[in-house]
Amino acid sequence: MNGAQHILDAFHRHHIGTVFGYPGGCIMPLYDALVDDVGVEHVLCRHEQACALAADGYARASGKLGVCIATSGPGATNLITGVANAHRDSIPMLVITGQVASGMIGTDAFQETDVLGMTLGIVKHSYLVDDAVQLPEIMEEAMALAQSGRPGPVWIDIPKDILLTEVESPTRTQSPAHQSQTPDLSEALAMLRDAKRPLLYSGGGVSLANAEDSFRAFASASALPGVVTLKGIGNAGKHNPNDLGMLGMHGSRAANRAVDECDLLFIVGARLDDRATGKLDGFAPNARTIHIDADASEINKLRATDVALRGDLNGILGAFTRELDAQPLAIDDWRAQCQTWRTTGGFQAADNEEPLAPITGPAFIRQLSRITPDNAVIACDVGQHQMWVAQHYHFDHPRHHLTSGGLGAMGYGLPAAIGAQFANRKSTVINVTGDGSFMMNAQELATIRRYNLPLKLIILDNQCLGMVRQQQELFYNNRESHINLDDNPDFVAMARAFDIPSLHIERTDQIRRGIETILAYDGPMLLHVAISREENVWPIVKPGASNKEMIDEPKRTTTAKKEQVA
Amino acid sequence: MNPTNENAAPSYTLNCRMAQEAAAIERLCQVVRIRGFRIASMAVEAAGDHFEIALTLEGSRPVAMLQSQLEKLHTVAEVAVKQPAAKLARHSA
């Protein structure tokens, strides 16, 4: 086998059946090998960035390794946003790029870039293969590394001559499975029992560790009031009465109030991100902390913890659950207090009873949440619609909510939805996007059409970059700068140009029928939803401020606004 | 560096052993920089299939945070940190 065939051989042995890629000069030997390979489905996206983001969506929705492939130079550089996105959100991903032939490296050859050098900060690890004999071993190591511990993207850059070199198959030995030992819980358990107002604070680490079941068992046994990060949404399921929802900049008043009042934070798979904590000095000021994480570098990174428990979340949460099943926590008063806050300080959005009234983002998302099946996967983009989904859609599982958390990459949603649909061929997959985000990877409508994916696309169109406009309104004296998108294309006609049927709605009485129509359609369909330009996401914490300083809707200024042109 | 400047960032000596492979040193330096430290001096010696690296670093962030980030690198085998004696003496004067 040559190097390219060894790559496909590794895919087969690791049951990798779907990869996302785009061919080009230096990666051609691998594409040539794909011609004779029927075991790997190669999904041709229309831009390399979308290949990486689709691989990300595939990995998040399935829990499996996402794989993307591109050629050297521009192929590799186009991958970078998607790989950075996977790195920031700890998504297991294998990235394979062709490189100019070994002897040409460093000569400024056609389509040569220093991929290894330019990607050091956005990968868990990376390789430049300089000896074909090493390629099979590197493939094994890279796939294991991407999925072990705290997952992340691993990039293999392979010169074209290495892909063509014949290499003997190495003798494989089975590595002994690593047994993770559960750390001593006694100190943490004593703190938990001693606390009067303990609060569970969970993040994306729960699903990254495939610890959803262990987490729910723990949440049930402890009956702790809980808050979640953006990536932790769904951890507790949609029917947990102790779930106070998302905390942080656009979190619920109930969640932020509980954090402020608690005397113990029980942190599971969360990294105290600034969007969640606000100003650190004011975050959970009266709380001691127990921090459980797979990654030692996250513990004490931003706040000194009282008890650190590093290791496998399943083992640690399972051990806590056994202790709490035997002797439950006595925190009824605190639970009752949190229930009161949940009732009065949850995300509020009145359903507009006036049928001809314009559609609001929150009202639309609440209807969507009611109508879609529990196992629907929602892939968001970035901006106001992303926060409305986080606030108003009720997720039953964290793998049903795909969102660009750490990087906040506009353009994520559509390719991520494509990846999720390949991971769940029969599930309902919906991309909820904004007019700004949609245009960042709109070329992927062609991918949807090519594979006839039954994806549903929903554009909440406010004809501007809404989140930027909102912050300019609130924090920059209402000086709007380069956020106007009122020259958007006709999205309905645009979808039809890709042979994707589409529908436009703009009134409250059209919401239900619009959603039901696209869900019932046997194939891809786009729903274009016109919403008000002036609508904001509430509540909001000013960047850098304490979560205690949440802002509800202020009085709007009535002076005419002009777009400032530099 | 002015030794009497009380506001000067603390200085540390960091020793690191990591596998010799493409971009190993760049990878190390990238982490040092992005985590908020400046390299005042650096010595690298190849030893078998490893590099032995000695760094003098300056930075105001907790050095333990840098150490844990370096230990995460796949090719890093060992990281040891200590404050140089001169700096300790200056602080205790």
Boltz contact constraints between the chains, C-beta under 6 A:
constraints:
  - contact:
      token1: [A, 116]
      token2: [B, 22]
      max_distance: 6.0
  - contact:
      token1: [A, 116]
      token2: [B, 23]
      max_distance: 6.0
  - contact:
      token1: [A, 120]
      token2: [B, 27]
      max_distance: 6.0
  - contact:
      token1: [A, 120]
      token2: [B, 30]
      max_distance: 6.0
  - contact:
      token1: [A, 121]
      token2: [B, 30]
      max_distance: 6.0
  - contact:
      token1: [A, 125]
      token2: [B, 74]
      max_distance: 6.0
  - contact:
      token1: [A, 128]
      token2: [B, 22]
      max_distance: 6.0
  - contact:
      token1: [A, 296]
      token2: [B, 68]
      max_distance: 6.0
  - contact:
      token1: [A, 297]
      token2: [B, 68]
      max_distance: 6.0
  - contact:
      token1: [A, 297]
      token2: [B, 69]
      max_distance: 6.0
  - contact:
      token1: [A, 297]
      token2: [B, 72]
      max_distance: 6.0
  - contact:
      token1: [A, 301]
      token2: [B, 65]
      max_distance: 6.0
